Amino acid sequence: MATTHHTLIIVGGGPAGLTAGLYAARARMDHLLVEKGAEGGQVLLTDWIDNYPGFPEGISGFELAEKMTAQAKRFELNSLFGNVVSMDLSSPIKRLELESGDSLSCDALIITTGARPRGLGVPGEKELTGKGVSYCATCDAPFYRNLHVAVIGGGNTAVQEAAHLTKFADKVTLIHRRDELRATKIVQEKAFANTKIDFIWDTNVTAIEGKDGVEQLRLLNTNGEESTLQVEGIFILIGVMPNNEMLPLTDLAADQGGFIPTDCETRTAVPGVMAAGDIRSKEVRQVINAAGEGATAVLAAENYLTNLS
């Protein structure tokens, strides 16, 4: 099978990858963006985005992805639809193997493969995602003003996001499968003191129900008791999973969760390899900082390539 070489390859076409592609194309670098699905990544699944600068009325995730893609293509973005299944980063020339059997190589690499929310895997979750099922309270909380919502989880993110939701929702019910939270004590104390947060312990959600939006949850207590809870929204905050199956995690010094640590300029442990967006080891995963990291990664790549010559 054929091997094609480019100076810079970007793996992943979400907001970080598209921004990197835009910067690389504008700089007239010999580049290639590789995306296995539709350009836009997870943002395509986001119903509405109110917090991306430049769109005072808000914008749908699909339209934002379309605009990002169109802007990059205006500068002649070079892209390829393909699934990268493995990488060899052990030499200055980085090598990527595609599912098709073809190979790619490059001098500099930007990894923007992203992450995906850890779901419950229950009936109704997939069907109602974007219609009351959310994985990001920071993104979607303003849509639930004066409503009753549920938060699933017991870690710092779930408890902190539950508190954030009380700024908008009338009532927040936090449902946890254990009898105590995993969040740090100071975070727990603030949540317990918040009169707008209720807690349901030792309970799992077994189904999410509703016709045009979330209407109720089916619950199962560890003692076997079944019940329902009427809510207008559910925030599933049980962690995210990195899209790292194709990455040499040891070489990249991946953290315990499988995310890729970088310095502030997005440089990884491997010279000439940058990581941007949700695949990075970090706390905040938003469209806006993913885009910024994509731009930073290209500038870091240009600096690396300049020092090679």
C-alpha positions, -999 to +999 in steps of 0.1 A: +000+000+000+010+036-006+027+059+019+022+096+016+044+122+034+034+156+046+053+181+067+024+184+092-005+159+099-035+167+121-054+137+134-090+146+143-114+171+128-132+186+158-129+223+168-092+219+178-084+200+146-103+224+123-087+254+139-053+238+135-061+231+099-072+267+093-039+280+107-018+254+088-037+262+055-033+300+060+004+295+067+006+275+034+022+246+052+023+212+036-004+197+058-031+171+060-061+168+083-073+132+089-108+127+102-126+093+104-161+108+105-178+141+098-157+172+104-168+189+136-165+161+161-186+161+192-198+197+186-221+182+158-241+166+186-246+198+205-280+212+200-272+249+208-241+268+218-246+302+235-211+307+248-189+308+217-177+344+210-190+361+178-225+346+178-246+369+201-278+350+193-262+316+198-256+290+171-263+253+167-234+229+170-239+217+135-238+252+120-207+261+140-189+230+127-201+239+092-187+274+095-154+263+109-150+238+081-159+263+054-135+288+068-106+263+068-115+252+033-115+288+020-078+286+027-075+253+009-075+229+038-062+195+027-082+168+044-087+131+042-115+109+055-097+079+071-094+060+103-059+061+119-055+027+137-019+030+149+011+054+151+048+050+153+064+080+170+098+065+178+117+083+151+118+119+138+096+108+109+062+099+125+043+071+108+005+065+108-013+034+096-048+037+083-076+012+085-076+011+047-040-003+047-025+029+035+002+047+054+010+084+062+042+100+075+051+135+087+077+156+103+053+171+128+020+158+142-009+173+160-032+150+179-068+163+182-087+130+185-109+143+214-128+125+240-164+112+244-187+114+275-191+083+295-227+074+291-251+054+312-261+031+284-297+030+293-329+031+271-338+066+260-303+081+265-292+081+229-327+091+216-330+121+239-294+134+237-297+171+229-334+170+239-329+170+277-300+147+280-268+166+284-232+159+293-221+194+301-238+217+326-214+246+318-226+244+282-264+238+287-274+251+322-290+283+309-316+263+289-330+249+321-341+281+339-368+274+365-369+237+357-362+205+376-331+187+365-312+156+376-274+152+378-259+117+377-225+112+394-207+117+427-173+131+418-161+167+418-174+175+384-209+162+390-212+180+424-197+212+412-219+212+381-249+205+402-241+236+422-237+256+389-271+244+377-288+259+408-280+293+393-306+285+367-327+255+375-355+257+401-344+223+416-315+199+411-316+163+422-282+146+424-285+108+419-256+087+430-252+049+429-234+048+463-243+061+497-216+088+498-200+112+473-165+109+459-161+146+456-136+164+479-150+174+513-151+211+507-171+205+475-195+182+493-200+207+521-210+234+497-235+211+479-251+199+511-256+235+522-273+244+490-311+242+496-318+238+459-299+204+457-316+172+468-298+138+469-309+103+460-285+077+473-278+041+463-297+044+431-291+039+394-310+053+364-324+024+344-342+044+317-348+080+304-383+086+292-401+113+272-416+119+238-401+152+225-379+158+255-370+143+289-400+138+311-390+112+337-364+088+349-368+053+360-348+045+390-336+013+408-324+014+443-297-011+455-324-026+477-344-035+446-370-008+450-381+008+417-394+044+413-397+073+389-386+109+390-402+137+369-375+160+355-371+182+324-334+175+320-307+151+330-270+158+332-248+127+330-215+136+346-197+103+352-165+112+333-152+113+298-132+087+278-103+097+256-103+087+220-068+072+223-071+037+208-046+046+180-021+064+202+012+050+217+003+059+252+036+050+268+056+072+244+032+101+250+034+096+288-004+094+290-019+101+324-039+076+345-071+083+325-054+079+291-052+116+283-021+132+269-001+157+291+014+187+273+032+219+283+014+253+279+023+253+242+006+219+236+040+201+232+039+164+243+067+142+256+076+133+220+095+160+201+074+173+171+041+159+185+015+183+199-019+175+214-049+199+215-085+198+225-102+172+246-075+146+243-052+168+264-049+161+301-067+191+316-098+202+336-117+224+312-131+209+280-150+235+260-152+244+223-135+277+229-104+264+246-101+235+221-100+260+192-074+281+210-052+250+216-055+241+180-040+274+170-013+271+196-004+236+184+002+248+148+025+276+160+044+251+182+047+228+152+060+257+130+086+265+157+097+228+159+100+226+121+120+258+119+145+245+144+149+213+124+162+231+094 
